[in-house]
Amino acid sequence: MTDVDSLTRLEAALPLLQSAVDQQHLGKALTRASGATADMPRHNERLAALGATLSLLPDYLDGRALDIRNVAEDILDLGDAMKAAESSDDLDDIVRDVRKIDQFLSALHRAAVALAGAYCRDNVAPLRALEGLFGRMGRTDLADAVDQLHKKESALAAAGNALPAKLAELQDARKSLASELTALASDPEVDAFLTSFARAGSVSLNLVTSKVLDWLADQSALDQFTVNAIE
């Protein structure tokens, strides 16, 4: 079972928790349990947003797979306990557990934000090194596009349930900028140099061909790059 599959099961299970409590006829315990589950719609919205975010980061799930799976299973276990409740004592225990759902979802949210941050470190941060080059070329539109990417990145941590929409917007902008890079020089060797630099923030010397050096000289940008040994 994948982590996204777990989240899909969670999204389907959470709305059932309220009805599971409604089926219990245990007086005051039922009232307390119903009150404790009043936030289930909000929890469901958070869960849907988290599932959508993780679906945008398939290459980044491995490092957090166990954490995400554990949180997902904790919430599913809570749902099973609510459906199996047979006494007021059971419901009182569940009320305490329901209040932990926020903690569970907060843990999932922190994991999702961390994964989005890893994506940005790999795919957005390296582009910052090209801003100076774009400025030398008079391509302020591309320099501004890099700056906007970093602003979008900065907004992710506080995006809340809008995280998947904000991340998708950033990914689309990054893809558009990458397409612009390949059209910048219209030369395969220069394209390879620029795209490699944009991916990693550095390139190996075998990509710094005479065509690349000539192109950088034409842009008055040779002083924008230095050679550093790999440690």
C-alpha positions in Angstrom: 0.0 0.0 0.0 1.4 3.4 -1.0 1.4 6.4 1.2 -1.0 8.2 -1.1 -3.3 5.1 -0.9 -3.3 5.4 2.9 -4.4 9.0 2.6 -7.2 8.2 0.2 -8.5 5.6 2.7 -8.3 8.2 5.4 -10.2 10.7 3.4 -13.0 8.2 2.9 -12.9 7.1 6.5 -13.0 10.4 8.4 -16.6 11.4 7.4 -17.8 8.0 8.8 -16.5 8.8 12.3 -19.4 11.2 13.0 -22.0 8.7 11.9 -20.3 6.0 13.9 -20.8 8.1 17.0 -24.4 8.9 16.0 -25.2 5.2 16.1 -24.3 4.9 19.7 -27.1 5.6 22.2 -25.2 6.2 25.3 -26.6 9.5 26.7 -24.0 12.0 28.0 -21.1 10.0 26.7 -22.7 10.2 23.2 -23.1 14.0 23.6 -19.4 14.4 24.6 -18.3 12.2 21.7 -20.5 14.1 19.2 -19.0 17.4 20.5 -15.5 16.0 20.1 -16.1 15.1 16.5 -17.7 18.4 15.5 -14.4 19.3 13.8 -14.4 16.3 11.5 -15.3 18.3 8.4 -12.3 20.6 9.0 -10.1 17.5 9.5 -11.4 16.0 6.3 -10.5 19.2 4.4 -7.0 19.2 5.9 -6.6 15.6 4.9 -7.7 16.1 1.3 -5.2 19.0 1.0 -2.4 16.9 2.4 -3.3 14.0 0.0 -3.3 16.4 -3.0 0.1 17.9 -1.9 1.8 14.5 -1.6 0.4 13.4 -5.0 2.5 16.3 -6.5 5.7 15.0 -4.9 5.9 11.3 -6.0 9.7 11.4 -6.2 10.1 12.7 -2.6 7.9 10.3 -0.6 10.6 7.7 0.1 12.4 9.7 2.8 9.2 10.3 4.7 7.2 7.2 3.8 7.4 5.6 7.3 6.3 8.8 9.1 3.4 9.4 6.8 2.3 5.7 6.9 2.4 5.7 10.7 0.3 8.9 11.0 -2.2 7.5 8.5 -2.6 4.2 10.3 -3.0 6.0 13.7 -6.0 7.9 12.3 -7.5 4.7 10.7 -7.1 2.9 14.0 -9.0 5.7 15.8 -11.9 5.3 13.3 -12.0 1.6 13.8 -12.2 2.1 17.6 -15.1 4.6 17.2 -17.1 2.2 15.1 -16.5 -0.7 17.6 -17.4 1.3 20.7 -20.0 -0.5 22.9 -19.9 1.4 26.2 -19.7 4.9 27.6 -16.2 4.1 28.8 -15.2 3.2 25.2 -16.6 6.6 24.0 -14.8 8.5 26.8 -11.5 6.9 25.6 -12.3 7.8 22.1 -13.1 11.4 22.9 -9.6 11.7 24.3 -8.2 10.1 21.1 -10.3 12.2 18.8 -8.6 15.3 20.2 -5.3 13.9 19.0 -6.4 14.0 15.4 -5.2 17.6 15.1 -1.8 16.4 16.3 -1.9 13.6 13.7 -2.8 15.9 10.9 -0.3 18.5 12.0 2.4 15.9 11.8 1.3 15.0 8.3 1.3 18.7 7.4 4.8 19.2 8.7 6.0 16.2 6.6 4.3 17.6 3.5 5.9 21.0 4.0 9.3 19.3 4.5 8.8 17.4 1.2 7.8 20.5 -0.6 11.0 22.2 0.8 13.1 19.3 -0.5 11.5 19.7 -3.9 12.3 23.5 -3.9 15.9 22.9 -2.8 16.4 20.6 -5.8 14.4 22.5 -8.4 14.1 26.2 -7.4 17.2 27.1 -5.4 19.7 26.4 -8.2 17.9 28.9 -10.5 19.0 31.7 -8.2 22.5 31.4 -9.6 21.2 32.3 -13.1 19.7 35.6 -12.0 22.9 37.5 -12.6 23.3 36.0 -16.0 19.8 37.0 -17.0 20.5 40.5 -15.8 23.6 40.8 -17.9 21.7 39.6 -20.9 19.0 42.2 -20.4 16.4 39.5 -19.8 14.8 41.1 -16.8 11.7 39.0 -17.5 13.6 35.8 -16.7 15.3 37.4 -13.6 11.9 38.5 -12.4 10.6 35.0 -13.0 13.3 33.5 -10.8 12.5 36.0 -8.1 8.8 35.2 -8.3 9.6 31.5 -7.9 11.4 32.2 -4.7 8.5 34.3 -3.4 6.1 31.4 -4.2 8.5 29.0 -2.3 8.5 31.3 0.7 4.7 31.2 0.8 4.4 27.4 1.0 5.0 27.0 4.7 2.0 29.2 5.6 -0.3 28.1 2.8 -2.4 25.7 5.0 -5.1 23.9 3.0 -4.0 25.9 -0.1 -0.6 24.1 -0.1 -1.4 21.8 -3.0 -2.6 24.8 -5.2 0.4 26.9 -4.2 2.8 24.1 -4.9 1.2 23.2 -8.3 1.4 26.9 -9.2 5.1 26.9 -8.3 5.8 23.7 -10.3 4.0 25.2 -13.3 6.1 28.4 -13.1 9.3 26.4 -12.7 8.4 24.3 -15.8 7.7 27.4 -17.9 11.0 28.9 -16.9 12.9 25.7 -17.8 11.3 25.9 -21.2 12.5 29.5 -21.6 16.1 28.3 -20.9 16.2 25.9 -23.8 15.1 28.7 -26.1 17.6 31.2 -24.7 20.5 30.2 -26.9 19.0 27.7 -29.4 22.2 25.7 -29.2 22.3 22.1 -27.8 25.6 22.6 -26.0 24.5 25.9 -24.3 21.1 24.4 -23.5 22.8 21.5 -21.8 25.0 23.9 -19.8 22.1 26.1 -18.7 19.6 23.3 -17.9 22.2 21.4 -15.9 23.1 24.6 -14.0 19.4 25.2 -13.3 19.0 21.7 -11.9 22.0 21.6 -9.6 23.4 25.1 -9.3 26.7 23.8 -10.8 28.0 21.9 -13.8 30.9 19.7 -14.6 33.7 21.1 -16.8 32.9 18.7 -19.6 29.8 20.8 -20.3 31.8 24.0 -20.5 32.6 23.7 -24.2 34.1 26.3 -26.5 30.6 27.1 -27.7 29.4 27.7 -24.2 32.4 30.0 -23.4 31.9 31.9 -26.6 28.2 32.3 -25.7 28.9 33.5 -22.2 31.5 35.9 -23.5 28.9 37.3 -25.9 26.6 37.9 -22.9 29.5 39.5 -20.9 28.8 36.9 -18.3 32.1 35.0 -18.0 32.7 36.6 -14.6 29.4 35.2 -13.4 31.0 31.7 -13.0 33.9 30.2 -11.1 35.6 26.8 -10.9 35.5 24.9 -7.6 37.0 21.5 -6.9 34.6 18.8 -5.7 35.5 17.9 -2.1 
